[in-house]
């Protein structure tokens, strides 16, 4: 095998290790890949130069993925097309409610943020593209759970049962409410001072494509009421479902 091909294999090994363990440092990456530290250091430098990795901003000499891998991956998945179609709708929701709007899709046993329209308030919520989010404690996740077959929903919840704060009975109540009213609410169960309202997004065949959620400080959600946000989201849900036919 030529040296040039081995170099590529080394770079991919480093990239995949960082993706699995981020943020991760040089020594740990070398241990996990079995590569010499000098080789790992060259790979990290090259991947940083080409825009795939970024160093930690706190000076701890650890590495994480940039959004480049997410954006490249989205080009070959249905999520990429959904994000492109939905972006204008996310902006329209943001203009109406003034809060941050996220588009999330399922990725195996979690959901991931694939698009966002930032809120206009000085104090607003933020989730980076590529952020993985649990199902049981978020508005978007509960909305997707409500749209799933019961056996699939149970399997996902079984997988999240060990997460901090998981309460199966409470989750079931939230999901039942979401099935009844068409939207789901989070009053700070995932992050204590952040609330959210979410709706599921469906394709033309009625297939679950993802969820759109409005995320905002919990105190502001309590003041304006989840119903007012839900009205905007449900109207958007209908428009997106029509577009995705």
N, C-alpha and C positions, 0 to 999 in steps of 0.2 A: 504494500500500500504506500502511495507517495506521501511525502511530508505535507504537501498542500492539503490533501484530503484529510489527513489526520488532524491538521490544524482546524479544519472546519468542524470535524467531529468533536474536538475539544471545546470549541466555542459553543456548540449546541449543548454539550453536557453542562457547561457553566451556566448558560442561559436557562436551561430547564431546572437546574438546582436553585438558582436565584428565584425563579418563578414559584417553586414549591416552598421555599423557606424564607422568603423576603420579610423584613430586611435581614441580610446575612453578610457576614464578614469574610475576609480572605481566607483565614485559617479554617473556618467551618466549611467553606466551599471546597477548599482543597481536600479536606477530610472526606467529604461526601462524594466527591467525584473520583478520588484516588489519584488526582493529578498533582504534580509538583507545584509548590506555591508560585514559582517563577512563571510557570505556564498559565496558571489561573490568573495571575496578575496581568499578563499580556492579554488574555482573553477579556478580562474585565475592562481594561483600558480600550481595547478595540470596540467592544460592545457599547461602551460609553460614547466613544467618538462617533459611532454610527447611529446613535440615538435609541438604542434598545434598553440600556440600563442607565440609572442615575445614582449618584452617591447620596447617602443620607444627609439631610440639611443640618443635623445636630452635631456633626463632626465626629461621629462614632465609627467612621470608616466602614460602613455597611452599605449594601447595594440593594436596589429594588428595580422592578420593571418600570419603564415609562409606558405611556399610553400607545406607543407605536405597535406593540404586539397585539393589543386589543383592536386597533384600527385595521391592521393587516388581516387579522382573523375574521373580523366582521365582513370583509369583502367577499368571503367565501361561504357565509352563513346566512340563513334567513334573517338573523338579527340585524345584519347590516342594512338590508333592504327596509326592514321595519323602522330602523332609526332614521333613515333618510326620509321616509314617508312621514314619520311622526314629528319631525323637528319643527315644522311650521305650526303644528297643532300644540306642541309643548310651549312654544313662544306665545301663542294665542291665549293659552290658559294662564301663563305667567302675567300677561298684560291685564287679564281680567281679575285675578286674585292677588297679584303682587308678590307671590311667594315662589319659592324654588319648586320646579317641577322635574321629576325624574321619570325616565322610561327604563324599565327593568325587564329582563327576559330570564327564563329558566336556563340554568346551565348545570346539568346533572342534578345534584341534590341541594342546590342553593340557587339564589337569584343574583344577577349581576347588573349593575348600572351600565347602560349602553348609550344613553344620551341624557342631556340635562339642559334646562333653561333656568338661569340663576334669578333669584328673587331680586326685587328692587329696594327692599328695606335695608337699612344700615345693619341691623341684626338679622341674619338669615342663616339657614342651614346649608350644608354643603356635603355632597358625597362625590368623590372623584370617579371618573369613568373607570370601569373595571372593578369597582368595589363590590365585594360579595356581601350579601345581606341575608339574614335568616328569614324563614317564612313565618314562623309562629308569632313573632312579636312586632311585625310591621304591617302598615296598611296595605302596601303592595302585595306582600306575601300572603296575608289573609284573604285578599281579593282573589289571588290565584288559587289558593287552597279551596276557596268556595266554588271555584269553577272546575275543579278536578273531580274525577270519579272517587268515590269514598275509599276504595282500596288503595289508590295511589296517594291520596291525602294521608291516610293512616301510615303508609310506609314512610313518607317524608317526615311526619311528626315523630315517628319512632326514632328516626335518625337524629332529630334535634332534641330528644328527651333529656340528654345530658347537659344541654346548654344552661348557663346560669339563668335563674328566674323562670324556667319552663314550668308551666302549670297546665296540664293537659285539659282539665275541666274548663279552665278559663279560656283556653284557646278554642275549644269546641264551641263555647258560647259565642265567641267573636265570629267564628266561621258561620255558625247558624244564622247569626244576625246579618252577616254579609250576604248569605244566600237569599234571605228574605228581602232585604232592601236594595241589593245590587251594588253596594259599596262597603268597604271595610275601613275601620278607624283604629288608630293607634294613639293612645293618650300618654305616651311616654314609657311604654313597656320595654322598648328596645334601648333607647337612650333617654334618661330620666327627664330631661328638659325639652325634649323634641317630640312633637306629635305629627301625625300624618293621616291623610285620607287617600285611599287607593281604589281604583277600578280595574277589572280585568279587560284585556283587549283581545278580540277574537278575529279570526280570519273569515274568509268567505264561506267556508264549510262549517263554521261554528267551532273551529279548532282554537284552542288557547294559544295566543301568540306572546303574551306578556302582560304587563300592567303599567299603568300610569299613576303616579302618586304626587300629591302636593305635600311638601314637607315644610314645617314651620315651628317656631317655638311653641311649646305646649300651652303656655299662658295666652298666646295670641289665638291659638285654636279654640281654647275655652271661651274666649271673648267673642269671636265671630261666629262660632258654631260650626260643627262638622257638616251640617245639612247644607249650608250655603256653599261650601267648597264642593260638596258632593254633587250639587246641581250642575255646577260648571263641568265637573269631570264626567258626569253621565252624558251630558250633551256632546262632549268631546268623544266619548266612547262610541256613541252612535255614528258620528262623522267618520271616525277612523275605521269602524267596522264596514261602513259603506265603501270607503276608499280601498280597503283590503279585499274586497270581493273578487 
